[in-house]
Amino acid sequence: MNEPGESPKVVNLSQRLDPASERTGVLLNAVRSIANRRLQQCVSNMFEHVDDALFDLAEKAESNAAQMHYFDGMREVRKRRPIVERHFMAAIGRHLDEMTHPAQTKPAATSQLSLGSTELSLVGDSELEESLAITSMIGKNETRLSRDLFAVNQRLSVICGGQKIDDAGNPVAPAMLAQSFRQALHELSADLRVKLIIYKLFDRYVLSVLEELYLEINVELVRAGVLPQLRHEVLRGNGSKASANAMAPSSAPTSDDVGELSGELSGDFLQTLQSLFSARRRQAGAGTAGATSSSIHAASGGSLPSANELLGALSVLQSQIAGEAAPPSAATANAADLSREVLQLKEHLLNQIGALRGERASHVATIDEDTIDLVGMLFEFILEDRNLPVQMQVMLARLQIPYLKAAILDRKLFAHRQHPARRLLDGLAEQAKGWSEESDRDHRLFQKVKSIVEQLLHEFDDDISIFDRLLADLQQFQDINRRRSELAEQRVAESASGREKLEQARRRAAREIIDRIGEQKLPPLVHSVLARAWANHLVLTILRQGDTSPEFKSALRFIDEFIASTRPARDQESRQLLRKMIPGIERALRQGLTNVAFQGQDIERLLSQLNAYYRQQLGEQTVSKEDATVEDDAVMMAIPDSIQPVVDQDAERDEARDSVMVPPDSPEWQAIVALQPGTWLEFSLPDEPMTRAKLSWISPMSGRYLFVNRRGLKVADYSPEELAVLLADGHATVLAASALFDRAMNAIVGRLKQPDGSVATDAE
């Protein structure tokens, strides 16, 4: 019941809406109507431009074949356009319907786009390139639309009964729209080049105009009373909150209703940092009655430096660092000196402000002091972070002043995960994590990091947009190298998989033959045929037809019959049975030897020797012991690859596994179980240079772990037992997977909470 005077259209958000309620259905129908109308217009507009784009490309094609691809694409698009549009719009409607049934909701669309997040997906080049194109346009538009999309997510969360709706689960967000379009485009049998053109047009004519869709949805839901006063939190330059964050108590959604504000500006985090810094100052100033440096200076009548003065002094210091040559390697860098420089920046800055003012070193405002200390602690963390090779620590440490300037200009840097300066530092650290001199022989990565550092030092004054530009440059570099490395990884994994299949087939063939021979003493000729030529035939049959195929079962029956044919034929009945078996044995053996590429003359010689053996069995011919030995030796020379090495290898492997002393409940084993493809490890093996390698693939057959370098080339592969020993002995270390900035902020908060100010860092 509505209170007297209350509009019946206003939603009372002190209670969640029941997803099955009529009110929810009305609101979702309104959203569906808006989405259908606008998206249908956008997609239709996009397809109108596809024909022209493909025709232009056909005219400029470098060959007749390429030109035909584009013309074929034009015909295919004209023919299949209606069904593609229909499937796309149907998918959007279906996803909107599923929002009221959380238990039936399918996994987020973006999870289908990730490459190698949980295991190496052995995809073809075309599918990989298609996935990269889609992932790129999703990321770009999610960042651009984050504010408007956030409001849509929150309002949809409320009307869906508190179910958390985020960018990945919102049917009208870039991720699900792109995935739905990709699925619809499966109806199109077109060349990859044509599809990539269509994706670019989808980005331009659909994703790039989503602001209008989100605006209309937000206006409609606000009109219906859904979070009418929802605002984004804004920080002014001095770090104080703007009042745009206010919400009426009756309309404020609880955390259960809308979930946490992931990736957005977190005022609570900044407040926590400010409180911790304030407590630290009170503790440090206890000997002077708790007076802070800022309050002492203010009491003396001096004015605190403005933000412009701080930036000016920092620019002077920045120009000095920019004029210094970057250390080419860790050999010329001293970690202690670098740490000292990081810690002394505040002192240098105060001295520089004093020099510019023509007076003694100045103090700064409390919030500026907090910012200076926070950036200093960030770069202390970088110099202690074992995730980074020393050479990269040296390089990134030179960015302390540019990042302090950025933090003074925009204090959202510390709380906003999508801040370009933060994403740039995270991106540089992620690239640096996998760097080694061996994997970067052409110095391409080292020079890219150095170039970005140098550009910030030489060009950054007060224009924050430089971080966007450098971030785009780094992402382009990452995309190019990621595609190269992923293709190399795919080839390495396929090669490893092929070798394992071969080894598994050889072990299976050897086991089948050995089990059937058992304790029987076979003639050398028969034993050689089975242990060598027929073993190879079994291996090829397993690889080509599988170990459950009729061909494999037939090959096993031959072994039984071949062994049975060696039994003494002492009476008429047994001799008659042997005579019946011989033609089938010869026929099967001829076919099997041909399968393993035996030469015709070798096959005939072998069958001739076998016939002589059977005539001897039947009592029709006598062969001297000397002649039989010569013939057997000739056969064995002609038949390669015995099963004996396979048996020996299995025994050695079992013996090595039994000798592993790492207990199964140890931390090392827990770390092994938790490892996921994409995790980086550092290997420091005796008498070998330090190596950083990424877990690329875990064999589903043997369980072995395949590691590659940043170029996607194989570094090593280990069994779980071998890897556990390396971890236990300290020869392997798992590197942190989380972003540098997140780990640094967690460590800084931990440090500030320590009563003695000791460093609490996860860099170890």
Legacy VTK file of the C-alpha trace (Angstrom):
# vtk DataFile Version 3.0
C-alpha trace
ASCII
DATASET POLYDATA
POINTS 764 float
0.000 0.000 0.000
1.227 3.479 -0.840
1.208 6.177 1.805
-1.283 9.026 1.327
0.009 11.429 -1.246
2.674 9.021 -2.495
2.787 8.451 -6.221
1.740 4.922 -7.168
4.530 4.923 -9.744
7.303 5.256 -7.133
8.958 1.965 -6.223
9.517 1.479 -2.501
13.118 0.268 -2.486
13.249 -0.464 1.215
12.047 -3.866 0.051
13.324 -5.772 -2.927
11.063 -6.392 -5.844
10.001 -9.990 -6.263
11.429 -11.174 -9.630
8.128 -12.956 -10.272
5.988 -9.925 -9.442
3.857 -8.096 -11.973
5.773 -4.878 -11.258
9.088 -6.514 -12.200
7.542 -7.822 -15.400
6.306 -4.357 -16.332
9.689 -2.745 -15.726
11.622 -5.438 -17.597
9.166 -5.209 -20.497
9.873 -1.491 -20.627
13.635 -2.171 -20.740
13.105 -4.873 -23.369
11.022 -2.547 -25.509
13.665 0.183 -25.401
16.482 -2.276 -26.109
14.651 -3.980 -28.985
13.798 -0.703 -30.667
17.206 0.903 -30.391
19.310 -2.204 -31.050
17.194 -3.153 -34.068
17.794 0.314 -35.494
21.535 0.113 -34.773
22.008 -3.352 -36.260
19.965 -2.468 -39.310
22.058 0.668 -39.792
25.219 -1.399 -39.443
24.199 -3.892 -42.144
23.374 -1.019 -44.473
27.059 -0.076 -44.336
28.434 -3.614 -44.704
27.725 -3.752 -48.432
29.537 -0.476 -49.140
32.514 -1.414 -46.955
32.979 -4.797 -48.628
32.594 -3.302 -52.110
35.279 -0.687 -51.358
37.624 -3.375 -50.076
36.985 -5.550 -53.123
37.981 -2.676 -55.400
41.235 -2.230 -53.445
41.979 -5.958 -53.078
45.568 -7.016 -53.702
44.582 -10.093 -55.723
41.703 -11.644 -57.606
41.323 -14.261 -54.874
40.990 -11.605 -52.168
38.524 -9.685 -54.330
36.383 -12.797 -54.712
36.382 -13.279 -50.908
34.827 -9.838 -50.483
32.287 -10.315 -53.292
31.333 -13.720 -51.895
30.974 -12.079 -48.500
28.646 -9.434 -49.931
26.380 -12.108 -51.420
26.403 -14.144 -48.222
25.549 -11.103 -46.067
22.647 -10.108 -48.334
21.267 -13.646 -48.205
21.744 -14.341 -44.484
21.212 -10.871 -43.011
17.584 -11.449 -41.892
18.379 -14.617 -39.954
21.462 -13.050 -38.337
19.411 -10.058 -37.170
16.628 -12.342 -35.956
18.984 -14.565 -33.960
20.740 -11.542 -32.438
17.538 -9.892 -31.254
16.173 -13.220 -29.990
19.312 -13.738 -27.895
18.939 -10.300 -26.287
15.303 -11.037 -25.421
16.255 -14.437 -24.024
18.980 -12.979 -21.806
16.558 -10.354 -20.474
14.039 -13.072 -19.638
16.707 -15.059 -17.795
17.372 -12.142 -15.451
14.304 -13.067 -13.409
15.528 -16.665 -13.071
19.035 -16.432 -11.575
19.385 -20.164 -11.055
18.920 -20.727 -14.779
21.224 -17.950 -15.863
24.104 -19.131 -17.981
27.722 -18.169 -17.293
28.713 -14.626 -18.137
29.435 -13.950 -21.756
32.920 -12.714 -21.110
33.978 -16.032 -19.678
33.463 -17.505 -23.113
35.814 -14.962 -24.593
38.794 -15.444 -22.291
41.830 -17.106 -23.829
43.774 -19.490 -21.691
42.340 -18.406 -18.339
41.877 -21.923 -17.036
43.411 -24.106 -19.677
45.052 -23.685 -23.046
42.341 -23.680 -25.672
43.776 -25.218 -28.827
41.887 -23.091 -31.297
42.585 -22.298 -34.894
44.154 -19.046 -36.055
40.840 -17.689 -37.339
38.954 -18.334 -34.105
41.801 -16.818 -32.099
41.853 -13.670 -34.236
38.068 -13.398 -34.005
38.187 -13.724 -30.203
40.912 -11.097 -29.913
38.902 -8.634 -32.007
35.789 -9.128 -29.867
37.662 -8.960 -26.575
39.343 -5.731 -27.653
36.125 -3.944 -28.556
34.407 -5.136 -25.363
37.188 -3.798 -23.153
37.302 -0.468 -24.945
33.558 0.140 -24.695
33.186 -1.110 -21.122
35.767 1.451 -20.034
34.166 4.246 -22.045
30.629 3.475 -20.853
31.442 2.571 -17.250
29.505 5.407 -15.600
26.255 5.071 -17.561
26.451 1.283 -17.488
26.966 1.301 -13.720
23.651 3.114 -13.226
21.827 0.638 -15.493
23.396 -2.298 -13.588
22.301 -0.926 -10.208
18.719 -0.293 -11.289
18.392 -3.694 -12.934
19.783 -5.283 -9.766
17.011 -3.682 -7.714
14.123 -4.664 -9.970
15.484 -8.227 -10.209
15.159 -8.819 -6.491
18.707 -7.952 -5.442
20.407 -10.283 -7.937
23.798 -8.727 -8.666
23.952 -7.425 -12.236
27.398 -6.471 -13.462
28.930 -5.623 -16.838
29.390 -9.308 -17.677
25.801 -10.276 -16.806
23.863 -7.314 -18.195
22.136 -8.350 -21.458
22.523 -4.838 -22.926
26.178 -4.401 -21.851
28.972 -4.601 -24.468
30.111 -8.090 -23.380
26.780 -9.881 -23.827
25.835 -7.865 -26.902
29.129 -8.779 -28.569
28.815 -12.442 -27.607
25.218 -12.600 -28.806
26.250 -11.051 -32.109
29.106 -13.504 -32.433
26.721 -16.422 -31.951
24.303 -14.959 -34.477
27.139 -14.503 -36.965
27.692 -18.263 -36.949
24.814 -18.296 -39.456
27.148 -16.516 -41.862
29.508 -18.687 -43.916
32.053 -16.023 -44.744
35.810 -15.570 -44.853
37.471 -14.374 -41.618
38.418 -11.083 -43.282
34.779 -10.417 -43.991
33.742 -11.229 -40.425
36.405 -8.929 -38.985
35.045 -6.078 -41.127
31.543 -6.789 -39.805
32.823 -6.753 -36.210
34.435 -3.362 -36.800
31.145 -2.031 -38.131
29.299 -3.570 -35.169
31.650 -1.672 -32.892
31.118 1.569 -34.822
27.353 1.480 -35.356
26.139 -0.494 -32.311
28.543 -0.444 -29.355
29.723 3.107 -29.965
26.189 4.531 -29.639
25.064 2.673 -26.535
25.048 5.891 -24.473
21.654 6.731 -25.964
20.272 3.308 -25.044
21.550 3.548 -21.459
20.255 7.110 -21.112
16.758 6.079 -22.194
16.749 3.031 -19.890
17.942 5.093 -16.926
15.374 7.824 -17.594
12.567 5.281 -17.868
13.532 3.502 -14.631
14.013 6.778 -12.764
10.576 7.840 -13.953
9.285 4.580 -12.457
10.963 5.433 -9.154
13.932 3.046 -9.346
16.876 4.687 -7.549
15.852 8.206 -8.654
18.702 9.840 -6.732
21.490 7.451 -7.674
24.676 9.384 -8.383
28.333 8.621 -8.867
30.676 9.663 -6.125
32.963 12.488 -7.204
36.188 13.719 -5.623
37.298 17.310 -5.879
40.945 18.183 -6.385
41.484 18.527 -2.617
40.137 15.042 -2.002
36.853 16.063 -0.378
33.615 14.379 -1.461
31.081 16.181 -3.568
27.458 16.082 -2.467
26.357 14.335 -5.647
26.684 11.086 -3.744
23.664 11.782 -1.526
20.719 9.396 -1.624
17.375 9.541 0.039
17.278 6.921 2.825
14.164 5.311 1.448
15.775 4.675 -1.944
19.269 3.614 -0.934
19.828 -0.030 -1.965
21.534 -2.310 0.512
24.703 -4.230 -0.353
22.537 -7.332 -0.705
20.376 -5.489 -3.229
22.993 -4.230 -5.603
26.300 -5.808 -4.595
29.607 -4.090 -4.164
30.751 -1.288 -6.424
33.621 -3.185 -8.037
36.104 -1.109 -10.024
34.410 2.211 -9.167
35.651 5.010 -6.964
35.785 3.808 -3.361
35.487 6.674 -0.918
35.688 4.207 1.968
39.141 3.127 0.845
40.428 6.701 0.724
38.897 7.415 4.100
40.611 4.320 5.500
43.972 5.502 4.184
43.450 9.010 5.531
42.520 7.623 8.967
45.593 5.372 9.021
47.916 8.196 8.003
46.329 10.453 10.627
46.844 7.808 13.321
50.467 7.389 12.245
51.050 11.143 12.474
49.493 11.256 15.943
51.757 8.424 17.028
54.826 10.089 15.514
53.913 13.445 17.051
53.198 12.119 20.528
56.467 13.633 21.764
55.325 17.106 20.656
51.850 16.964 22.172
50.451 15.435 19.017
51.102 18.439 16.810
51.457 17.635 13.120
53.934 19.255 10.812
51.138 21.052 8.986
49.562 22.450 12.159
52.902 23.636 13.496
53.608 25.506 10.304
50.107 26.944 10.182
50.465 28.217 13.743
53.650 30.052 12.814
51.709 32.049 10.287
53.292 30.607 7.115
51.182 29.593 4.140
51.126 26.032 2.907
52.240 25.428 -0.684
49.469 25.198 -3.243
48.980 22.298 -5.636
50.552 24.393 -8.406
53.651 24.974 -6.277
53.921 21.259 -5.582
53.593 20.456 -9.272
56.147 23.100 -10.182
58.694 21.765 -7.705
58.052 18.197 -8.896
58.555 19.276 -12.507
61.998 20.625 -11.610
62.940 17.328 -9.947
61.427 15.397 -12.866
63.555 17.273 -15.388
66.659 16.356 -13.395
65.765 12.653 -13.466
64.802 12.828 -17.137
68.277 14.161 -17.893
69.874 11.115 -16.281
70.479 8.047 -18.415
68.375 5.026 -17.523
70.466 2.129 -16.140
70.766 -0.438 -18.945
70.689 -3.349 -16.536
70.702 -4.375 -12.921
74.484 -4.495 -13.005
74.638 -0.692 -12.805
71.839 -0.357 -10.262
72.071 -0.550 -6.510
68.830 -1.543 -4.794
69.802 0.226 -1.582
70.521 3.472 -3.452
67.196 3.252 -5.255
65.297 2.658 -2.024
67.062 5.609 -0.449
66.093 7.844 -3.378
62.453 6.752 -3.092
62.380 7.504 0.629
64.120 10.861 0.227
61.742 12.287 -2.361
59.674 14.127 0.256
62.796 15.799 1.594
63.948 16.760 -1.913
60.487 18.110 -2.695
60.349 20.265 0.451
63.810 21.615 -0.270
62.831 22.408 -3.852
59.678 24.244 -2.711
61.805 26.219 -0.265
64.254 27.091 -3.024
61.457 28.270 -5.303
59.983 30.380 -2.490
63.344 31.769 -1.419
62.915 30.529 2.124
63.636 27.498 4.257
62.141 24.112 3.452
58.371 24.222 3.680
55.751 21.895 5.078
52.743 20.761 3.064
49.044 20.299 3.702
47.997 17.096 5.413
46.290 15.638 2.358
49.336 16.418 0.189
51.637 14.844 2.766
49.451 11.730 2.737
49.648 11.636 -1.054
53.438 12.008 -1.052
53.814 9.239 1.542
51.381 6.955 -0.256
53.203 7.247 -3.585
56.503 6.717 -1.769
55.196 3.528 -0.196
53.882 2.386 -3.581
57.348 2.639 -5.090
58.952 1.060 -2.031
56.676 -1.897 -2.724
57.782 -1.970 -6.364
61.437 -2.182 -5.308
60.605 -5.068 -2.958
58.218 -6.922 -5.271
59.753 -10.251 -6.242
57.230 -10.464 -9.073
59.414 -7.979 -10.953
62.893 -8.780 -12.261
65.492 -6.408 -10.823
66.063 -4.730 -14.183
62.390 -3.864 -14.405
62.275 -2.660 -10.804
65.041 -0.229 -11.684
63.146 0.976 -14.731
59.761 1.430 -13.044
61.264 3.109 -9.969
62.026 6.138 -12.156
58.277 6.809 -12.415
57.842 7.927 -8.811
57.690 11.659 -9.597
55.330 11.377 -12.612
52.973 9.248 -10.504
53.140 11.671 -7.588
52.189 14.476 -9.963
49.336 12.361 -11.335
48.099 11.625 -7.807
48.103 15.323 -6.889
46.242 16.189 -10.081
43.696 13.379 -9.703
43.337 11.667 -6.341
41.056 9.010 -7.847
44.263 7.265 -8.912
44.386 5.296 -5.653
40.768 4.166 -5.515
39.650 3.796 -9.129
40.803 0.547 -10.733
40.038 1.884 -14.207
42.169 4.996 -13.819
44.480 5.086 -16.875
47.601 5.800 -14.805
46.845 2.835 -12.578
46.097 0.558 -15.520
49.322 1.681 -17.220
51.446 0.785 -14.195
49.627 -2.547 -13.829
50.156 -3.247 -17.514
53.865 -2.439 -17.361
54.280 -4.663 -14.307
52.374 -7.529 -15.930
54.591 -7.381 -19.007
57.689 -7.085 -16.829
56.709 -10.134 -14.768
57.498 -12.512 -17.600
60.606 -10.688 -18.807
64.035 -12.244 -18.901
67.078 -11.564 -21.027
66.732 -14.980 -22.629
63.103 -14.443 -23.693
63.773 -10.872 -24.882
66.856 -11.330 -27.014
65.683 -8.687 -29.455
65.132 -6.286 -26.482
61.693 -5.472 -27.842
59.909 -5.573 -24.476
62.732 -3.869 -22.585
62.791 -1.040 -25.114
59.001 -0.662 -24.991
58.989 -0.300 -21.202
61.948 2.064 -21.394
60.219 4.126 -24.086
57.058 4.562 -21.992
59.076 5.506 -18.916
61.102 8.026 -20.904
57.989 9.570 -22.452
56.427 10.091 -19.034
59.610 11.650 -17.681
60.120 13.981 -20.646
56.566 14.837 -21.694
54.253 14.643 -18.669
53.539 18.043 -17.187
49.927 18.338 -16.064
47.953 16.654 -18.849
46.629 13.344 -17.472
45.577 12.249 -20.961
49.165 11.155 -21.619
48.411 8.048 -19.570
45.523 7.169 -21.897
47.795 7.549 -24.905
50.625 5.480 -23.435
48.147 2.865 -22.182
46.740 2.484 -25.699
50.292 2.155 -27.034
51.124 -0.533 -24.464
47.881 -2.414 -25.138
48.580 -2.447 -28.858
52.046 -3.826 -28.123
50.499 -6.416 -25.789
47.883 -7.482 -28.331
50.466 -8.039 -31.052
52.763 -10.021 -28.789
49.885 -11.906 -27.154
48.680 -13.163 -30.508
52.194 -14.269 -31.475
52.773 -16.004 -28.151
49.356 -17.678 -28.141
49.950 -19.148 -31.581
53.381 -20.364 -30.453
51.824 -21.794 -27.269
49.217 -23.580 -29.341
51.895 -25.213 -31.472
53.938 -26.184 -28.400
50.907 -27.676 -26.665
49.846 -29.562 -29.787
53.373 -30.935 -30.140
53.455 -31.974 -26.488
50.015 -33.535 -26.795
51.115 -35.440 -29.884
54.212 -36.774 -28.139
52.167 -37.854 -25.141
49.623 -39.615 -27.323
52.476 -41.440 -29.034
54.071 -42.415 -25.716
50.731 -43.525 -24.330
50.072 -45.604 -27.447
53.528 -47.197 -27.210
52.987 -48.069 -23.547
49.567 -49.537 -24.326
50.963 -51.606 -27.213
53.888 -52.860 -25.111
51.603 -53.757 -22.204
49.204 -55.708 -24.458
52.027 -57.710 -26.040
53.875 -58.406 -22.768
50.666 -59.459 -21.007
49.840 -61.904 -23.790
53.324 -63.400 -23.950
53.497 -63.793 -20.192
56.000 -66.459 -19.145
55.937 -68.262 -22.504
59.232 -68.819 -24.297
58.621 -67.826 -27.914
60.872 -68.543 -30.871
63.172 -65.563 -31.577
61.527 -64.965 -34.941
57.995 -64.723 -33.509
59.117 -62.705 -30.487
60.937 -60.210 -32.727
57.921 -59.737 -34.989
55.617 -59.069 -32.036
58.007 -56.898 -30.024
58.977 -54.721 -32.944
56.967 -54.667 -36.168
53.624 -55.615 -34.631
54.149 -53.235 -31.710
54.514 -50.406 -34.217
51.389 -51.583 -36.023
49.467 -51.460 -32.730
50.743 -47.938 -32.027
49.624 -46.634 -35.417
46.258 -48.349 -35.070
45.677 -46.698 -31.663
46.637 -43.276 -33.019
44.536 -43.560 -36.166
41.505 -45.622 -35.173
41.629 -45.637 -31.361
42.005 -48.436 -28.829
38.317 -49.343 -28.946
38.165 -49.712 -32.711
37.528 -53.018 -34.551
40.956 -52.652 -36.176
42.699 -52.590 -32.799
40.725 -55.565 -31.509
41.608 -57.469 -34.685
45.309 -56.638 -34.172
45.108 -58.028 -30.623
43.466 -61.228 -31.875
46.391 -61.679 -34.258
48.786 -61.641 -31.287
46.842 -64.445 -29.624
46.729 -66.460 -32.844
50.404 -65.818 -33.619
51.422 -67.000 -30.144
49.104 -70.025 -30.443
50.758 -70.967 -33.737
54.051 -71.595 -31.899
52.660 -74.425 -29.803
54.028 -77.853 -30.735
51.949 -79.700 -33.335
52.475 -83.308 -32.231
49.328 -84.974 -33.533
47.242 -84.905 -36.656
44.548 -82.674 -35.170
46.969 -79.986 -33.991
48.810 -80.041 -37.332
45.519 -79.647 -39.180
44.600 -76.685 -36.956
47.968 -75.020 -37.600
47.535 -75.446 -41.371
44.191 -73.601 -41.129
45.739 -70.778 -39.104
48.750 -70.122 -41.348
46.964 -68.350 -44.290
45.187 -65.935 -41.930
48.404 -65.218 -40.023
50.301 -64.528 -43.243
47.505 -62.290 -44.559
47.259 -60.258 -41.326
51.031 -60.017 -41.000
51.425 -58.781 -44.583
48.800 -56.097 -43.975
50.338 -55.043 -40.644
53.878 -54.841 -42.040
52.640 -52.752 -44.953
50.959 -50.427 -42.446
54.313 -49.728 -40.776
55.990 -49.042 -44.146
57.952 -52.298 -44.539
59.570 -52.706 -47.928
58.018 -55.381 -50.125
61.210 -57.433 -50.325
61.584 -57.417 -46.527
57.982 -58.576 -46.115
58.526 -61.464 -48.549
61.774 -62.475 -46.842
60.111 -62.451 -43.438
57.130 -64.484 -44.656
59.519 -66.921 -46.295
61.363 -67.433 -42.990
58.053 -67.797 -41.193
56.900 -70.430 -43.712
60.115 -72.321 -43.132
59.454 -72.206 -39.373
55.888 -73.520 -39.815
57.062 -76.351 -42.127
59.488 -77.298 -39.391
56.578 -77.214 -36.889
54.598 -79.510 -39.188
57.562 -81.845 -39.608
57.865 -81.073 -43.315
61.339 -79.435 -43.190
64.397 -79.433 -40.960
66.377 -76.218 -40.423
69.858 -76.289 -38.959
70.462 -74.314 -35.749
73.154 -72.216 -37.460
70.876 -71.293 -40.398
68.008 -70.408 -38.056
70.258 -68.086 -36.051
71.433 -66.307 -39.205
67.870 -65.897 -40.451
66.601 -64.661 -37.073
69.402 -62.085 -36.901
68.534 -60.879 -40.397
64.882 -60.482 -39.427
65.731 -58.591 -36.238
67.980 -56.228 -38.225
65.051 -55.507 -40.564
62.514 -54.818 -37.762
63.144 -51.576 -35.814
61.839 -50.237 -32.466
61.595 -52.888 -29.795
59.081 -52.571 -26.959
61.857 -53.138 -24.418
62.927 -49.435 -24.147
59.293 -48.544 -23.416
59.185 -51.103 -20.630
62.467 -49.786 -19.218
61.220 -46.179 -19.346
58.035 -47.108 -17.484
60.079 -48.825 -14.793
62.389 -45.813 -14.434
59.408 -43.459 -14.250
57.716 -45.555 -11.566
60.963 -45.741 -9.588
61.433 -41.944 -9.792
57.831 -41.351 -8.698
58.236 -43.693 -5.742
61.377 -41.821 -4.649
59.579 -38.447 -4.320
59.625 -37.442 -0.674
57.247 -34.437 -0.707
54.196 -35.491 1.348
50.803 -35.131 -0.366
49.446 -32.837 2.378
52.366 -30.388 2.156
51.992 -26.706 1.160
53.920 -27.504 -2.009
51.318 -30.033 -3.105
48.530 -27.601 -2.259
50.275 -25.012 -4.420
50.536 -27.536 -7.270
46.819 -28.335 -7.073
45.957 -24.632 -7.083
48.077 -23.813 -10.150
46.105 -22.635 -13.155
47.286 -22.046 -16.732
48.487 -18.459 -17.027
50.336 -18.535 -13.686
53.969 -17.398 -13.810
56.751 -19.142 -11.913
60.382 -18.279 -11.361
62.841 -21.175 -11.733
66.298 -20.977 -10.179
67.902 -24.303 -10.978
71.473 -25.171 -9.951
74.092 -24.172 -12.540
71.407 -22.568 -14.742
70.372 -18.923 -15.190
67.162 -17.754 -13.547
64.161 -18.358 -15.779
60.597 -17.063 -15.670
57.980 -19.236 -17.292
54.206 -19.352 -17.561
52.153 -22.481 -16.983
50.653 -22.921 -20.429
49.024 -26.347 -20.384
48.332 -29.269 -18.082
48.228 -32.581 -19.900
44.907 -34.375 -19.438
46.722 -37.659 -20.129
49.857 -37.567 -18.004
49.139 -34.578 -15.779
52.475 -32.988 -16.728
52.818 -29.211 -16.512
54.044 -27.420 -19.647
55.816 -24.070 -19.180
56.559 -21.448 -21.844
58.308 -18.086 -21.863
56.658 -14.788 -22.806
57.165 -15.581 -26.497
55.207 -18.822 -26.144
58.276 -21.052 -26.565
58.718 -24.122 -24.405
60.915 -23.707 -21.342
60.281 -26.998 -19.524
57.694 -29.577 -18.587
57.439 -31.289 -15.217
55.369 -33.961 -13.599
53.466 -32.831 -10.479
55.959 -34.780 -8.359
58.951 -33.072 -9.968
57.371 -29.652 -9.589
56.580 -30.282 -5.916
60.242 -31.107 -5.279
61.363 -27.899 -7.011
58.974 -25.845 -4.872
60.049 -27.607 -1.687
63.742 -27.060 -2.474
63.208 -23.388 -3.301
64.198 -23.869 -6.942
60.729 -22.768 -8.117
58.558 -19.927 -6.829
54.974 -19.107 -7.782
54.575 -15.430 -8.703
51.492 -13.473 -7.665
48.695 -13.326 -10.236
46.940 -10.205 -8.933
47.589 -6.716 -10.284
50.559 -4.768 -8.929
48.504 -1.804 -7.734
46.030 -3.991 -5.820
48.828 -5.903 -4.110
50.620 -2.659 -3.285
47.520 -1.050 -1.754
46.840 -4.138 0.377
50.453 -4.180 1.560
50.398 -0.452 2.354
47.226 -0.751 4.414
48.793 -3.693 6.244
51.933 -1.686 6.896
50.032 1.316 8.210
48.110 -0.929 10.597
51.353 -2.228 12.115
51.989 -0.429 15.421
55.725 -0.364 14.788
55.344 0.676 11.158
56.970 -2.506 9.902
56.369 -3.444 6.312
53.557 -5.939 5.747
53.977 -6.884 2.135
53.028 -9.791 -0.058
55.982 -9.084 -2.244
57.847 -11.894 -0.555
LINES 1 765
764 0 1 2 3 4 5 6 7 8 9 10 11 12 13 14 15 16 17 18 19 20 21 22 23 24 25 26 27 28 29 30 31 32 33 34 35 36 37 38 39 40 41 42 43 44 45 46 47 48 49 50 51 52 53 54 55 56 57 58 59 60 61 62 63 64 65 66 67 68 69 70 71 72 73 74 75 76 77 78 79 80 81 82 83 84 85 86 87 88 89 90 91 92 93 94 95 96 97 98 99 100 101 102 103 104 105 106 107 108 109 110 111 112 113 114 115 116 117 118 119 120 121 122 123 124 125 126 127 128 129 130 131 132 133 134 135 136 137 138 139 140 141 142 143 144 145 146 147 148 149 150 151 152 153 154 155 156 157 158 159 160 161 162 163 164 165 166 167 168 169 170 171 172 173 174 175 176 177 178 179 180 181 182 183 184 185 186 187 188 189 190 191 192 193 194 195 196 197 198 199 200 201 202 203 204 205 206 207 208 209 210 211 212 213 214 215 216 217 218 219 220 221 222 223 224 225 226 227 228 229 230 231 232 233 234 235 236 237 238 239 240 241 242 243 244 245 246 247 248 249 250 251 252 253 254 255 256 257 258 259 260 261 262 263 264 265 266 267 268 269 270 271 272 273 274 275 276 277 278 279 280 281 282 283 284 285 286 287 288 289 290 291 292 293 294 295 296 297 298 299 300 301 302 303 304 305 306 307 308 309 310 311 312 313 314 315 316 317 318 319 320 321 322 323 324 325 326 327 328 329 330 331 332 333 334 335 336 337 338 339 340 341 342 343 344 345 346 347 348 349 350 351 352 353 354 355 356 357 358 359 360 361 362 363 364 365 366 367 368 369 370 371 372 373 374 375 376 377 378 379 380 381 382 383 384 385 386 387 388 389 390 391 392 393 394 395 396 397 398 399 400 401 402 403 404 405 406 407 408 409 410 411 412 413 414 415 416 417 418 419 420 421 422 423 424 425 426 427 428 429 430 431 432 433 434 435 436 437 438 439 440 441 442 443 444 445 446 447 448 449 450 451 452 453 454 455 456 457 458 459 460 461 462 463 464 465 466 467 468 469 470 471 472 473 474 475 476 477 478 479 480 481 482 483 484 485 486 487 488 489 490 491 492 493 494 495 496 497 498 499 500 501 502 503 504 505 506 507 508 509 510 511 512 513 514 515 516 517 518 519 520 521 522 523 524 525 526 527 528 529 530 531 532 533 534 535 536 537 538 539 540 541 542 543 544 545 546 547 548 549 550 551 552 553 554 555 556 557 558 559 560 561 562 563 564 565 566 567 568 569 570 571 572 573 574 575 576 577 578 579 580 581 582 583 584 585 586 587 588 589 590 591 592 593 594 595 596 597 598 599 600 601 602 603 604 605 606 607 608 609 610 611 612 613 614 615 616 617 618 619 620 621 622 623 624 625 626 627 628 629 630 631 632 633 634 635 636 637 638 639 640 641 642 643 644 645 646 647 648 649 650 651 652 653 654 655 656 657 658 659 660 661 662 663 664 665 666 667 668 669 670 671 672 673 674 675 676 677 678 679 680 681 682 683 684 685 686 687 688 689 690 691 692 693 694 695 696 697 698 699 700 701 702 703 704 705 706 707 708 709 710 711 712 713 714 715 716 717 718 719 720 721 722 723 724 725 726 727 728 729 730 731 732 733 734 735 736 737 738 739 740 741 742 743 744 745 746 747 748 749 750 751 752 753 754 755 756 757 758 759 760 761 762 763
